Amino acid sequence: MAAKPRARFLIHPSIDSLVQRIAEIGAKTPADEVAALRESCRGKIRSYPIESYLRSSTDPVAARTRYDIVARFAAGN
């Protein structure tokens, strides 16, 4: 009988830190670092709905902008 795989629980970086890391990407940033950051953004977007992020923010307009930056980067745009 094969062992049942356990769910992996990951702690994703905050939206704010992801936005900062996205802003720091330059032409000389290695492709593997960009890919890893993109995957971190995808994980955050999957695990943290925008409604939850907006509820926890004091400035909903800025929060939506930051969330959109992460979502667009995760999508490859």
C-alpha positions in Angstrom: 0.0 0.0 0.0 1.5 3.3 -1.1 1.8 6.2 1.3 -0.7 8.9 0.8 1.0 12.2 -0.2 0.6 15.0 2.4 -0.6 18.4 1.4 2.2 21.0 1.2 1.6 24.1 3.2 3.5 27.1 2.0 3.8 30.5 3.5 3.8 32.9 0.6 5.5 36.4 0.8 3.2 39.4 1.3 1.6 41.2 -1.6 3.7 44.3 -0.6 7.0 42.4 -0.7 6.1 40.8 -4.0 5.4 44.2 -5.5 8.7 45.4 -4.3 10.5 42.4 -5.7 8.7 42.9 -9.1 9.8 46.5 -9.2 13.5 45.4 -8.6 13.5 43.2 -11.7 15.9 44.5 -14.3 17.3 43.4 -17.6 20.1 41.6 -15.9 17.9 39.6 -13.6 18.4 35.9 -14.3 15.5 34.1 -15.9 15.3 31.5 -13.2 14.9 34.2 -10.5 12.1 35.8 -12.6 10.4 32.4 -13.0 10.7 31.7 -9.2 9.1 35.1 -8.5 6.4 34.5 -11.0 5.6 31.2 -9.3 5.5 32.9 -5.9 3.0 35.4 -7.3 0.9 32.7 -8.7 0.8 30.9 -5.4 -0.1 34.1 -3.5 -2.9 34.9 -5.9 -4.3 31.3 -5.7 -4.2 31.3 -1.9 -5.2 34.9 -1.1 -8.4 36.3 -2.8 -8.5 40.0 -3.5 -11.6 40.4 -1.3 -9.6 39.2 1.7 -6.7 41.5 0.9 -9.0 44.5 0.4 -10.7 43.9 3.8 -7.3 43.9 5.5 -6.1 47.1 3.9 -6.7 50.7 5.1 -6.4 52.0 1.6 -8.5 49.9 -0.8 -7.4 51.8 -3.9 -3.7 51.3 -3.3 -4.4 47.7 -2.2 -6.2 46.9 -5.4 -3.3 48.4 -7.4 -0.7 46.3 -5.6 -2.8 43.1 -6.0 -3.3 43.9 -9.7 0.5 44.3 -10.2 1.1 40.8 -8.6 -1.8 39.2 -10.6 -0.5 40.7 -13.9 3.0 39.5 -13.2 1.8 36.1 -12.2 -0.1 35.9 -15.5 3.0 36.8 -17.5 1.9 40.3 -18.5 
